[in-house]
């Protein structure tokens, strides 16, 4: 039956609509970022649930490290003897024998071993006499009965979860016989395994202490995305595998025809391989991108680290460079008027920005101070006391906030306390722990500094990520005990001929105290060692100043790098210090033990000519916890959650600023024999600071044998030289009441933040902390 006339018209209308819809569907979409709008990078790992995944559904596992086996056929001495005698047999065995006491050997210091990655220890040996074999790793002590004499046997020790603080290298007592020998065939560490339960998932993976967010896949696999591609598009991704015996082929395909953009076989499990691909031919389209892995090895795992799609086009927000110099006293920089020109670059660079002359750190050693800076929490509130403490679960780091807002985030810390052992790796796409930095150090050239090594890591990262909005955090430790500047900078202020004598004296003074930022000693202790205190102090300051000068040059180089990459004007540059250093102004050296000005005063310089034209010097008291809210306001990110600092943008813009909270710094009591001799370590202490006054309050002053309150008039005394509490008792009591009230106010905040965690200090980390003077004693020999 013929259709009615109106039905023909309807069909014609429908056909026209179909043609219109088809043309719309086939038309290239307007490129993201077109018309001057900014593009937010597309993170493939954050959008994994939107991808189509094809991968084996069989759970698997991979070793957390390579097996470590010590054999002794080459007769090289790698293990050290602590008690007894040690030698070699022609059969390729290590012979250990007591000399009236039980023999003990300890593992080599090189290469450093992360014991937490190993599940068990195997020792194959033969003995003549004895009842027991014992091993010790930090606080972990395990023992077994010896097998029958004159029979080879493998002794297995299960290490459990190694979390002991200050664990020494592994010690083995192969027999409890005082004289009988044992012959050791081999000693082996068996790696733990980490599980990969899902076909595809997300995990933070580290390779030689360079940690990245990664998508893991069981090969063979495909992960397919449909993504809008912006103009001038670039795809960045890192490639990695888990085991040397299981290489993986990585391929990236694009478009409806699955054009191969890239293919590479990765067979080294110890490194990340970075790839950058040009996707501009697909600009303006919604394109299929396929991440594909293949392997001939069953159970092989492929890792796609931080895959991100970005563009060279306009950015919605400024980059942020936060550069922190550990242990830098502002009054030892020419930027702050020091008589020596220790910071010629910063002195000139400061003229282009805003110098904060009165910035206060929230703690006087790195772990709590950097935790405060990165979380905008007072150190009393996050509560980090021990070396293994980590930030509370309720804290949100600056990196977490910026990453959520679309920044690519990278942390490069030469001090372990600014990384995983404090929980400050949270939010970083890339976390370069200090071993990843130290692989780029050259002892002869760098000596006791690391800022050039940091640049060797930072420069390639900046080149790879110049197109993305980034947050780059760098922490150097150049001006830190034991004061060993490179030769060029040593000779600026010191006499190099005196260096051997200074190094010898410093090593002897370190024997006094097992903790602190270096040789924490008094003048009297110097004299007790027969060391001239004035001569020692001069030599220490000369070398400290030389290290500052070296760090200044390294900062100049990274600013020049930003300029060469043409991203400096779009980068907010913040240069700060985490605390200072004492040179006997209040009776001690080092840091972390008191709340006097030489330790609480921090450097702070903010530069971006486009946002805040300089020069300007701000005298208003500010604090390091103010940096997070300042950065969030500059980058137009919501300031939510628990943030105790206050944005400094009004001061940066020359506007009226009214402090809403208190400028406070604090320290907790430290107990332990290794901290003996410093009264302030026996009490919690708090410092309240405003324009006119500074009050130090100690809640356990009687126990420490110290004054409960000290009062300083900051209008005439910025060095805390003259205590005026007796002359102004009413002012002292008023400010003491302010501090006590402030402490009460923090209790519900601490409860809301929740408890912190505890990290594991592996041997590498312990050695680095020991080199910085935080852990006393010598490495076991």
C-alpha positions as CSV (number, residue, x, y, z in Angstrom):
1,X,0.0,0.0,0.0
2,X,1.5,3.4,-0.9
3,X,2.4,5.6,1.9
4,X,0.5,8.8,2.5
5,X,2.0,12.0,1.1
6,X,3.0,13.3,4.6
7,X,4.9,10.0,5.1
8,X,7.1,10.7,2.1
9,X,7.8,14.1,3.5
10,X,8.7,12.5,6.8
11,X,11.1,10.1,5.2
12,X,12.8,12.9,3.2
13,X,13.1,14.9,6.4
14,X,14.6,11.9,8.2
15,X,17.1,11.3,5.4
16,X,18.2,14.9,5.6
17,X,18.6,14.6,9.3
18,X,20.7,11.4,8.9
19,X,23.0,13.2,6.4
20,X,23.4,16.1,8.7
21,X,24.2,13.8,11.7
22,X,26.6,11.9,9.6
23,X,28.5,15.0,8.5
24,X,28.6,16.1,12.1
25,X,30.0,12.8,13.2
26,X,32.6,12.6,10.5
27,X,33.8,16.2,10.9
28,X,37.0,16.8,12.7
29,X,36.3,18.1,16.1
30,X,37.6,21.6,17.1
31,X,41.0,21.0,18.6
32,X,41.1,21.2,22.4
33,X,42.8,24.4,23.3
34,X,41.8,26.1,20.1
35,X,40.8,29.7,20.2
36,X,43.4,30.5,22.9
37,X,41.9,28.3,25.6
38,X,44.3,26.2,27.7
39,X,44.5,22.5,27.7
40,X,44.5,20.3,30.8
41,X,46.8,17.3,30.3
42,X,45.1,13.9,29.9
43,X,46.4,11.3,32.4
44,X,45.9,7.8,31.1
45,X,46.5,6.2,34.5
46,X,43.8,8.4,36.1
47,X,41.4,7.3,33.3
48,X,42.1,3.6,33.4
49,X,38.5,2.8,34.1
50,X,37.5,4.5,30.9
51,X,39.8,2.3,28.8
52,X,39.0,-1.1,27.1
53,X,41.4,-3.6,28.6
54,X,42.4,-7.0,27.2
55,X,44.9,-9.0,29.4
56,X,45.3,-12.4,31.0
57,X,43.2,-12.8,34.1
58,X,45.7,-15.0,35.9
59,X,47.3,-13.3,39.0
60,X,51.0,-13.3,39.0
61,X,53.9,-12.0,41.1
62,X,57.4,-10.7,40.5
63,X,60.6,-10.4,42.5
64,X,61.1,-7.2,44.4
65,X,64.8,-7.4,43.7
66,X,67.5,-9.5,42.1
67,X,69.0,-12.3,44.2
68,X,72.2,-11.4,46.0
69,X,74.8,-14.2,46.3
70,X,78.2,-13.9,47.9
71,X,80.6,-16.6,46.7
72,X,84.3,-16.7,47.8
73,X,86.2,-18.4,45.0
74,X,87.9,-15.2,43.9
75,X,89.3,-14.7,47.5
76,X,88.3,-11.0,47.5
77,X,87.6,-9.6,51.0
78,X,84.1,-8.1,50.8
79,X,82.7,-9.2,54.1
80,X,84.3,-7.7,57.2
81,X,85.4,-9.4,60.4
82,X,84.2,-7.9,63.7
83,X,85.6,-10.7,66.0
84,X,88.0,-13.5,65.2
85,X,90.0,-14.2,62.1
86,X,88.9,-14.6,58.4
87,X,90.6,-16.2,55.4
88,X,90.0,-18.4,52.3
89,X,90.3,-22.0,51.4
90,X,91.6,-23.2,48.0
91,X,88.2,-24.8,47.5
92,X,86.6,-21.3,47.3
93,X,85.2,-21.0,50.8
94,X,85.4,-18.3,53.4
95,X,86.9,-19.6,56.6
96,X,85.9,-17.9,59.9
97,X,87.4,-18.7,63.3
98,X,87.1,-17.4,66.8
99,X,90.1,-16.4,68.9
100,X,88.7,-16.9,72.4
101,X,85.4,-15.4,71.5
102,X,82.6,-16.2,69.1
103,X,83.4,-15.0,65.5
104,X,81.3,-12.4,63.9
105,X,81.3,-11.1,60.3
106,X,79.2,-8.3,58.7
107,X,78.0,-7.8,55.2
108,X,79.7,-5.4,52.7
109,X,78.6,-1.7,52.8
110,X,78.7,-1.7,49.0
111,X,76.5,-2.1,47.2
112,X,73.9,-0.9,49.7
113,X,71.0,-3.4,50.2
114,X,67.4,-2.6,50.9
115,X,66.8,-5.5,53.3
116,X,63.0,-5.0,53.2
117,X,63.1,-6.4,49.6
118,X,64.3,-9.8,50.8
119,X,62.4,-12.6,52.5
120,X,65.1,-15.0,53.6
121,X,68.8,-15.5,54.0
122,X,70.6,-18.8,53.0
123,X,74.0,-19.8,54.4
124,X,75.7,-23.0,53.2
125,X,78.6,-24.0,55.4
126,X,80.4,-26.7,57.3
127,X,81.5,-26.5,60.9
128,X,83.7,-28.5,63.3
129,X,82.2,-27.6,66.6
130,X,79.4,-25.5,68.1
131,X,75.8,-25.5,69.0
132,X,74.3,-22.4,67.4
133,X,74.4,-20.1,64.4
134,X,73.0,-16.6,64.8
135,X,72.2,-13.6,62.5
136,X,71.4,-10.0,63.5
137,X,69.9,-7.2,61.4
138,X,69.1,-4.1,63.3
139,X,66.8,-5.2,66.1
140,X,66.0,-8.5,64.4
141,X,68.0,-11.4,65.9
142,X,67.5,-15.0,64.7
143,X,69.2,-18.2,65.7
144,X,69.2,-21.9,64.9
145,X,70.8,-25.1,66.1
146,X,73.8,-26.1,64.1
147,X,73.6,-29.4,62.2
148,X,76.0,-32.3,62.7
149,X,79.7,-31.4,62.6
150,X,81.7,-31.9,59.4
151,X,78.6,-32.0,57.2
152,X,77.6,-29.3,54.7
153,X,74.2,-27.8,55.4
154,X,72.1,-24.9,54.2
155,X,70.7,-22.7,57.0
156,X,67.6,-20.7,56.1
157,X,66.6,-17.6,58.1
158,X,63.2,-16.0,57.3
159,X,63.6,-12.3,57.7
160,X,59.9,-11.4,58.2
161,X,59.0,-7.8,57.8
162,X,62.2,-5.8,58.4
163,X,61.2,-2.5,59.9
164,X,63.9,-2.0,62.5
165,X,65.1,1.6,62.8
166,X,68.9,2.1,62.4
167,X,69.4,-1.4,61.2
168,X,73.1,-2.1,60.7
169,X,74.5,-4.3,57.8
170,X,73.8,-7.9,58.4
171,X,75.9,-9.6,61.1
172,X,76.5,-13.4,61.2
173,X,77.9,-15.5,64.0
174,X,78.4,-18.8,62.2
175,X,79.2,-20.7,65.3
176,X,79.2,-20.2,69.1
177,X,82.5,-22.1,69.4
178,X,85.3,-19.9,70.7
179,X,88.0,-21.5,68.6
180,X,86.7,-24.0,66.0
181,X,86.6,-22.9,62.3
182,X,83.7,-22.9,59.9
183,X,83.9,-22.8,56.1
184,X,81.2,-20.9,54.3
185,X,80.4,-21.9,50.7
186,X,77.9,-19.1,49.9
187,X,75.6,-16.6,51.5
188,X,72.4,-15.7,49.5
189,X,69.5,-13.3,49.9
190,X,66.2,-14.5,48.4
191,X,64.0,-11.7,47.1
192,X,60.5,-11.2,48.2
193,X,57.7,-11.2,45.7
194,X,55.1,-8.5,45.0
195,X,51.8,-9.6,43.7
196,X,49.9,-8.3,40.7
197,X,46.4,-9.7,41.3
198,X,44.5,-7.9,38.5
199,X,45.0,-8.2,34.7
200,X,45.7,-4.4,34.7
201,X,46.1,-2.1,37.7
202,X,47.9,0.8,39.2
203,X,51.0,0.8,41.5
204,X,53.8,3.0,42.6
205,X,57.0,1.2,41.3
206,X,60.6,2.1,42.2
207,X,63.7,1.5,40.1
208,X,67.0,2.3,41.8
209,X,65.0,4.6,44.1
210,X,63.3,6.5,41.3
211,X,59.6,6.0,42.0
212,X,56.8,6.5,39.5
213,X,53.0,5.9,39.2
214,X,52.6,3.1,36.8
215,X,49.9,1.1,35.0
216,X,51.0,-2.6,35.3
217,X,49.8,-5.1,32.7
218,X,50.1,-8.8,32.3
219,X,51.5,-9.5,28.8
220,X,50.1,-9.9,26.3
221,X,47.8,-7.0,26.8
222,X,46.1,-4.1,25.1
223,X,44.7,-0.9,26.8
224,X,42.6,1.1,24.4
225,X,41.5,4.7,24.9
226,X,39.4,7.1,22.9
227,X,40.9,10.6,23.5
228,X,40.5,14.1,22.0
229,X,43.9,15.1,20.7
230,X,44.9,18.8,21.0
231,X,47.0,20.8,18.6
232,X,50.7,20.3,18.9
233,X,50.0,17.1,20.9
234,X,52.7,15.1,22.7
235,X,52.5,11.8,24.4
236,X,55.0,11.1,27.3
237,X,55.4,7.7,29.0
238,X,58.0,5.7,30.8
239,X,58.5,2.0,30.1
240,X,59.6,-0.6,32.6
241,X,59.6,-4.3,33.5
242,X,59.9,-6.3,36.7
243,X,62.3,-9.1,36.0
244,X,65.4,-9.4,33.9
245,X,64.5,-12.9,32.7
246,X,61.1,-11.6,31.4
247,X,61.6,-8.9,28.7
248,X,58.6,-7.2,27.3
249,X,57.8,-5.6,23.9
250,X,56.0,-2.3,24.2
251,X,54.0,-0.9,21.2
252,X,51.8,2.2,20.9
253,X,49.2,2.3,18.1
254,X,47.0,5.2,17.0
255,X,44.0,5.8,14.8
256,X,41.3,3.6,13.3
257,X,43.9,1.8,11.2
258,X,46.0,1.1,14.3
259,X,49.1,2.8,12.9
260,X,52.2,1.8,14.9
261,X,53.8,4.9,16.4
262,X,56.4,3.2,18.5
263,X,57.8,-0.2,19.4
264,X,60.6,-1.2,21.8
265,X,61.8,-4.2,23.7
266,X,62.7,-3.6,27.3
267,X,65.0,-6.1,29.1
268,X,66.5,-4.1,31.9
269,X,64.4,-4.1,35.1
270,X,66.6,-1.5,36.9
271,X,65.7,1.5,34.8
272,X,62.9,3.5,33.3
273,X,63.0,4.2,29.6
274,X,61.3,7.5,28.7
275,X,59.4,8.0,25.4
276,X,58.0,11.2,23.9
277,X,55.8,10.9,20.8
278,X,54.5,13.6,18.4
279,X,50.7,13.2,18.0
280,X,50.1,16.4,16.1
281,X,49.0,14.5,12.9
282,X,45.9,13.5,14.9
283,X,45.1,17.0,16.2
284,X,41.5,17.9,16.3
285,X,40.2,14.4,16.3
286,X,39.0,11.9,18.9
287,X,41.6,9.2,18.3
288,X,42.0,5.6,19.4
289,X,45.3,5.1,21.2
290,X,46.3,1.6,22.1
291,X,49.1,0.6,24.6
292,X,50.1,-2.9,23.8
293,X,52.6,-5.4,25.4
294,X,53.9,-8.8,24.3
295,X,56.3,-11.2,25.9
296,X,57.6,-14.7,25.2
297,X,57.9,-15.2,29.0
298,X,54.9,-16.4,31.0
299,X,53.9,-14.0,33.7
300,X,55.8,-11.1,32.3
301,X,54.7,-7.7,33.6
302,X,54.9,-4.5,31.6
303,X,54.8,-1.1,33.2
304,X,53.5,2.1,31.6
305,X,54.7,4.9,33.9
306,X,52.9,8.3,34.1
307,X,51.4,8.2,30.6
308,X,50.2,11.7,29.8
309,X,48.9,13.5,26.7
310,X,49.8,17.2,26.6
311,X,50.5,20.0,24.2
312,X,53.0,22.8,23.6
313,X,50.0,25.2,23.5
314,X,48.9,27.6,26.2
315,X,48.8,26.4,29.8
316,X,45.9,27.1,32.1
317,X,48.2,27.5,35.1
318,X,51.7,28.5,35.9
319,X,54.5,26.0,36.5
320,X,55.8,25.9,40.1
321,X,59.5,25.4,41.0
322,X,60.0,25.0,44.8
323,X,63.7,24.9,45.5
324,X,64.6,24.3,49.2
325,X,68.2,24.5,50.5
326,X,68.6,22.4,53.6
327,X,70.3,24.1,56.6
328,X,70.8,27.5,54.9
329,X,70.9,30.4,57.3
330,X,69.6,33.6,55.6
331,X,72.1,35.8,57.5
332,X,74.9,33.9,55.8
333,X,73.7,34.9,52.3
334,X,74.6,38.2,50.6
335,X,70.9,38.2,49.5
336,X,70.2,39.1,53.2
337,X,73.2,41.4,53.6
338,X,76.0,39.0,54.7
339,X,79.5,40.6,54.6
340,X,80.7,37.7,52.3
341,X,79.3,37.5,48.8
342,X,78.2,33.9,49.3
343,X,75.1,34.2,47.0
344,X,76.0,36.6,44.1
345,X,73.3,35.1,41.9
346,X,70.5,35.2,44.5
347,X,71.6,38.8,45.4
348,X,71.0,39.8,41.8
349,X,68.0,37.5,41.2
350,X,66.3,38.8,44.3
351,X,66.1,42.3,42.8
352,X,63.5,40.8,40.3
353,X,61.4,39.3,43.1
354,X,60.1,39.5,46.6
355,X,62.4,38.8,49.6
356,X,60.8,37.9,52.9
357,X,63.1,39.1,55.5
358,X,61.3,37.5,58.5
359,X,60.2,33.9,57.5
360,X,60.1,31.3,60.2
361,X,60.4,27.6,59.9
362,X,58.0,25.4,61.9
363,X,60.7,23.1,63.1
364,X,64.5,23.2,63.2
365,X,65.4,19.9,61.5
366,X,64.4,18.7,58.1
367,X,61.9,15.9,58.7
368,X,59.3,18.0,60.6
369,X,60.1,21.2,58.9
370,X,59.6,19.8,55.4
371,X,56.5,18.0,56.5
372,X,55.1,21.3,57.7
373,X,56.0,23.1,54.5
374,X,54.5,20.3,52.3
375,X,51.3,19.9,54.3
376,X,50.7,23.5,55.7
377,X,50.5,22.0,59.1
378,X,52.3,23.2,62.3
379,X,54.9,20.6,63.3
380,X,53.1,20.2,66.6
381,X,50.0,19.1,64.7
382,X,51.6,16.6,62.3
383,X,53.5,15.3,65.2
384,X,56.6,13.8,63.5
385,X,59.2,13.0,66.2
386,X,61.0,9.8,65.3
387,X,63.1,9.2,62.1
388,X,60.5,6.6,60.9
389,X,57.4,8.7,61.6
390,X,55.3,9.6,58.5
391,X,52.7,12.4,58.1
392,X,49.1,11.7,59.3
393,X,46.5,10.1,57.0
394,X,44.4,13.3,57.2
395,X,47.2,15.5,55.8
396,X,47.2,16.4,52.2
397,X,50.4,17.3,50.6
398,X,51.1,20.1,48.2
399,X,52.0,17.6,45.5
400,X,48.7,15.8,46.0
401,X,46.7,19.0,45.5
402,X,48.6,20.1,42.5
403,X,48.5,16.7,40.8
404,X,44.7,16.6,41.3
405,X,44.5,20.0,39.5
406,X,46.4,18.7,36.5
407,X,50.0,19.4,37.3
408,X,52.7,16.8,36.5
409,X,54.6,16.5,39.8
410,X,58.2,15.6,40.5
411,X,60.2,15.5,43.7
412,X,64.0,15.4,43.9
413,X,65.3,15.2,47.4
414,X,68.9,14.7,48.5
415,X,67.9,14.3,52.1
416,X,65.8,11.1,52.8
417,X,63.7,13.0,55.3
418,X,62.0,14.9,52.4
419,X,60.8,11.7,50.7
420,X,59.3,8.4,51.4
421,X,60.5,8.0,55.0
422,X,58.3,11.0,55.9
423,X,55.4,10.1,53.6
424,X,56.2,13.2,51.5
425,X,56.3,11.1,48.3
426,X,52.5,11.3,48.3
427,X,51.2,13.0,45.2
428,X,54.4,12.9,43.2
429,X,54.3,11.3,39.8
430,X,58.1,11.1,39.9
431,X,59.9,10.8,43.2
432,X,63.7,10.7,42.9
433,X,65.0,9.6,46.3
434,X,68.6,10.5,47.3
435,X,70.2,7.3,45.8
436,X,68.7,8.3,42.4
437,X,70.4,11.7,42.9
438,X,73.7,10.2,44.2
439,X,74.2,8.1,41.1
440,X,74.9,11.4,39.4
441,X,77.4,12.6,42.0
442,X,81.1,12.7,41.3
443,X,83.0,12.5,44.6
444,X,86.1,14.2,43.3
445,X,84.1,17.0,41.8
446,X,81.2,17.4,44.1
447,X,82.7,16.3,47.4
448,X,80.1,16.8,50.2
449,X,77.6,18.7,48.0
450,X,74.7,17.4,45.8
451,X,73.2,20.5,44.1
452,X,75.0,19.8,40.8
453,X,73.9,16.2,40.9
454,X,70.4,17.4,41.4
455,X,70.7,19.6,38.3
456,X,72.0,16.5,36.3
457,X,68.7,14.8,37.2
458,X,66.4,17.9,36.9
459,X,67.7,19.2,33.5
460,X,66.6,16.1,31.5
461,X,63.3,16.0,33.4
462,X,62.6,19.6,32.5
463,X,63.4,19.0,28.9
464,X,61.0,16.1,28.8
465,X,58.2,17.9,30.6
466,X,58.5,21.5,29.4
467,X,55.2,21.2,27.6
468,X,53.2,20.2,30.7
469,X,52.1,22.3,33.7
470,X,54.5,21.0,36.3
471,X,55.4,21.2,40.0
472,X,59.1,20.5,40.5
473,X,60.3,20.3,44.1
474,X,64.1,20.1,44.7
475,X,65.8,19.8,48.0
476,X,69.6,20.2,48.2
477,X,71.9,19.7,51.2
478,X,75.0,21.6,50.2
479,X,75.4,23.8,53.3
480,X,75.1,20.9,55.7
481,X,77.7,19.3,57.9
482,X,80.3,17.9,57.5
483,X,81.1,21.0,55.4
484,X,82.9,19.7,52.4
485,X,82.6,22.2,49.5
486,X,84.1,21.4,46.1
487,X,87.7,22.6,45.8
488,X,86.8,25.7,43.8
489,X,84.4,26.9,46.5
490,X,86.4,25.7,49.4
491,X,89.2,28.2,48.5
492,X,86.7,31.1,48.3
493,X,86.7,31.6,52.1
494,X,88.8,28.8,53.6
495,X,92.4,27.7,53.4
496,X,92.5,24.3,51.7
497,X,95.7,23.4,53.5
498,X,93.7,23.3,56.8
499,X,91.1,20.9,55.4
500,X,92.7,17.7,56.6
501,X,93.0,19.1,60.2
502,X,89.4,20.3,60.1
503,X,88.1,16.9,58.8
504,X,90.1,15.2,61.6
505,X,88.7,17.4,64.3
506,X,85.2,17.1,63.0
507,X,85.3,13.3,63.0
508,X,86.5,13.4,66.6
509,X,83.8,15.8,67.7
510,X,81.1,13.5,66.1
511,X,82.0,11.0,68.8
512,X,80.4,13.2,71.4
513,X,76.8,12.9,70.2
514,X,75.1,10.3,68.0
515,X,72.4,12.6,66.7
516,X,71.8,16.0,65.3
517,X,72.7,17.9,62.2
518,X,76.3,17.1,62.3
519,X,78.8,17.5,65.2
520,X,76.4,18.9,67.8
521,X,79.0,20.0,70.4
522,X,79.8,22.8,72.8
523,X,83.0,24.8,73.2
524,X,83.7,22.9,76.4
525,X,83.5,19.6,74.4
526,X,85.9,21.0,71.9
527,X,88.4,21.8,74.6
528,X,87.9,18.3,76.1
529,X,89.2,16.9,72.8
530,X,92.1,19.2,72.8
531,X,90.7,21.2,69.9
532,X,90.8,25.0,69.8
533,X,87.1,26.0,69.6
534,X,87.7,29.4,67.9
535,X,89.9,27.8,65.2
536,X,87.4,25.0,64.7
537,X,84.5,27.4,64.5
538,X,86.3,29.6,61.9
539,X,87.1,26.6,59.8
540,X,83.6,25.3,59.9
541,X,82.0,28.6,59.0
542,X,84.5,29.1,56.1
543,X,83.5,25.8,54.6
544,X,79.8,26.3,55.3
545,X,79.9,29.6,53.4
546,X,81.8,27.9,50.5
547,X,79.0,25.3,50.3
548,X,76.4,28.1,50.2
549,X,78.3,29.7,47.3
550,X,78.3,26.4,45.4
551,X,74.6,26.0,45.9
552,X,74.0,29.5,44.7
553,X,75.8,28.7,41.4
554,X,73.7,25.5,41.0
555,X,70.5,27.6,41.5
556,X,71.7,30.0,38.9
557,X,72.1,27.1,36.4
558,X,68.6,25.8,36.9
559,X,67.1,29.3,36.5
560,X,69.1,29.6,33.3
561,X,67.8,26.2,32.2
562,X,64.2,27.4,32.6
563,X,65.1,30.5,30.6
564,X,66.8,28.4,27.8
565,X,63.6,26.2,27.6
566,X,61.5,29.4,27.4
567,X,59.4,28.5,30.3
568,X,60.9,30.8,33.0
569,X,58.3,33.6,32.6
570,X,55.5,31.0,33.0
571,X,57.1,29.5,36.2
572,X,56.5,30.7,39.8
573,X,60.0,30.3,41.4
574,X,60.2,29.9,45.2
575,X,63.5,29.5,46.8
576,X,63.6,28.7,50.6
577,X,65.5,27.0,53.3
578,X,64.0,24.5,55.8
579,X,66.0,25.7,58.9
580,X,69.3,27.3,59.9
581,X,72.5,26.2,61.6
582,X,74.0,27.1,64.9
583,X,77.6,28.1,65.4
584,X,77.6,28.4,69.2
585,X,75.3,31.5,69.4
586,X,73.5,29.7,72.2
587,X,76.1,27.2,73.2
588,X,75.9,24.5,70.6
589,X,76.6,23.7,67.0
590,X,74.4,21.9,64.4
591,X,70.6,22.1,64.4
592,X,67.4,20.6,65.7
593,X,68.0,21.1,69.4
594,X,66.6,24.6,70.1
595,X,64.2,27.3,68.8
596,X,66.5,30.2,68.7
597,X,66.7,32.6,65.7
598,X,69.8,31.0,64.1
599,X,67.7,27.8,63.6
600,X,64.1,29.1,63.1
601,X,64.9,31.9,60.6
602,X,64.4,30.6,57.0
603,X,65.2,32.1,53.7
604,X,62.2,32.9,51.3
605,X,62.4,34.4,47.9
606,X,59.5,34.5,45.4
607,X,60.0,35.5,41.8
608,X,57.7,35.9,38.8
609,X,57.9,39.2,37.1
610,X,54.7,38.7,35.3
611,X,52.7,38.2,38.5
612,X,54.7,40.1,41.1
613,X,57.0,42.7,39.7
614,X,59.9,43.4,42.1
615,X,61.9,44.4,43.8
616,X,60.3,44.2,47.2
617,X,61.5,43.3,50.7
618,X,58.7,42.2,53.1
619,X,59.3,42.7,56.8
620,X,56.1,41.1,58.0
621,X,56.6,37.8,59.9
622,X,55.6,34.9,57.7
623,X,56.1,31.1,58.0
624,X,56.9,28.2,55.7
625,X,53.4,26.8,56.1
626,X,52.2,29.9,54.3
627,X,53.7,28.6,51.0
628,X,51.0,26.0,50.2
629,X,48.0,28.4,50.4
630,X,50.1,31.0,48.4
631,X,50.8,28.5,45.6
632,X,47.2,27.4,45.6
633,X,45.9,30.9,45.2
634,X,48.5,31.8,42.5
635,X,47.5,28.6,40.5
636,X,43.7,29.2,41.2
637,X,43.2,25.9,43.1
638,X,40.6,25.5,45.8
639,X,42.0,26.0,49.2
640,X,40.2,23.3,51.1
641,X,40.8,20.7,53.8
642,X,43.1,21.4,56.8
643,X,45.5,24.2,55.9
644,X,47.0,26.1,58.7
645,X,49.1,28.6,56.7
646,X,47.9,31.8,55.2
647,X,48.3,33.0,51.6
648,X,51.0,35.6,51.1
649,X,49.6,36.9,47.8
650,X,48.5,40.2,49.4
651,X,52.1,40.8,50.5
652,X,53.4,39.8,47.1
653,X,51.1,42.3,45.5
654,X,51.9,45.1,48.0
655,X,48.4,44.9,49.5
656,X,47.2,45.0,53.2
657,X,47.9,41.8,55.0
658,X,46.5,40.8,58.4
659,X,47.8,37.7,60.1
660,X,44.8,35.5,61.1
661,X,46.7,32.8,63.0
662,X,49.9,32.6,65.0
663,X,53.5,32.4,63.7
664,X,54.6,29.3,65.7
665,X,57.5,26.9,65.7
666,X,58.0,24.0,68.0
667,X,60.1,20.9,68.8
668,X,59.4,17.7,70.7
669,X,61.5,16.3,73.5
670,X,64.0,13.6,72.3
671,X,64.9,10.9,74.6
672,X,67.8,8.5,74.4
673,X,71.4,8.1,75.5
674,X,72.7,9.2,72.1
675,X,71.1,12.6,72.6
676,X,72.6,13.2,76.0
677,X,74.1,16.4,77.2
678,X,71.7,18.9,75.4
679,X,69.2,20.1,78.0
680,X,66.7,21.3,75.4
681,X,66.3,17.7,74.2
682,X,64.5,16.9,77.5
683,X,61.5,19.2,76.9
684,X,58.9,20.1,74.4
685,X,59.4,23.7,73.3
686,X,57.3,26.3,71.5
687,X,58.2,29.7,70.1
688,X,55.6,32.4,69.5
689,X,56.7,35.2,67.1
690,X,55.2,38.5,66.1
691,X,56.6,41.8,64.9
692,X,57.6,42.9,68.4
693,X,58.2,39.9,70.5
694,X,59.4,36.3,70.6
695,X,58.5,34.0,73.5
696,X,60.0,30.6,74.0
697,X,58.0,28.3,76.3
698,X,59.2,24.9,77.6
699,X,56.6,22.7,79.2
700,X,59.1,20.5,80.9
701,X,61.6,23.2,81.8
702,X,62.3,22.0,85.3
703,X,63.2,18.5,84.1
704,X,65.6,20.1,81.6
705,X,67.1,22.5,84.1
706,X,66.1,25.5,81.8
707,X,63.9,28.6,82.1
708,X,60.2,28.0,81.4
709,X,59.9,31.2,79.4
710,X,62.3,33.4,77.6
711,X,61.3,36.7,76.0
712,X,63.1,38.7,73.3
713,X,62.3,42.2,72.0
714,X,62.4,41.7,68.2
715,X,62.4,45.4,67.5
716,X,66.0,45.6,68.6
717,X,67.1,41.9,68.9
718,X,66.6,39.5,66.0
719,X,69.2,37.1,67.2
720,X,67.6,36.2,70.5
721,X,70.6,37.5,72.4
722,X,69.0,39.1,75.5
723,X,66.3,37.4,77.5
724,X,63.9,40.1,78.9
725,X,61.4,37.9,80.6
726,X,62.5,39.2,84.1
727,X,62.2,42.9,82.9
728,X,58.8,42.4,81.3
729,X,57.0,39.7,83.4
730,X,53.5,40.8,82.4
731,X,54.3,40.6,78.7
732,X,56.0,37.2,79.2
733,X,52.9,35.9,81.1
734,X,50.5,37.2,78.4
735,X,52.4,35.5,75.6
736,X,52.8,32.3,77.7
737,X,49.0,32.2,78.0
738,X,48.7,32.7,74.2
739,X,51.0,29.7,73.6
740,X,49.1,27.5,76.1
741,X,45.8,28.5,74.5
742,X,47.3,27.8,71.1
743,X,48.3,24.3,72.2
744,X,44.8,23.6,73.4
745,X,43.4,24.8,70.1
746,X,45.6,22.2,68.2
747,X,44.2,19.1,70.0
748,X,41.0,18.8,68.0
749,X,43.0,19.4,64.8
750,X,45.5,16.6,65.7
751,X,42.5,14.3,66.4
752,X,41.0,15.2,63.0
753,X,44.3,14.5,61.2
754,X,44.5,11.1,62.7
755,X,47.7,9.1,63.5
756,X,50.8,9.0,61.4
757,X,52.4,5.9,60.1
758,X,55.9,4.4,60.3
759,X,58.4,3.9,57.6
760,X,61.2,1.4,57.1
761,X,64.8,2.8,57.1
762,X,66.8,0.6,54.8
763,X,70.6,0.5,54.9
764,X,71.1,3.0,52.1
765,X,68.9,5.5,53.9
766,X,70.6,5.0,57.1
767,X,74.0,5.5,55.5
768,X,72.9,8.8,53.9
769,X,71.4,10.0,57.3
770,X,74.7,9.0,58.9
771,X,76.7,11.0,56.3
772,X,74.5,14.1,57.1
773,X,75.2,13.7,60.8
774,X,71.7,12.5,61.8
775,X,72.9,9.1,63.0
776,X,76.0,8.7,65.1
777,X,78.7,6.2,65.1
778,X,80.6,4.6,62.3
779,X,79.3,2.0,59.9
780,X,80.1,-1.5,61.1
781,X,83.4,-2.8,59.7
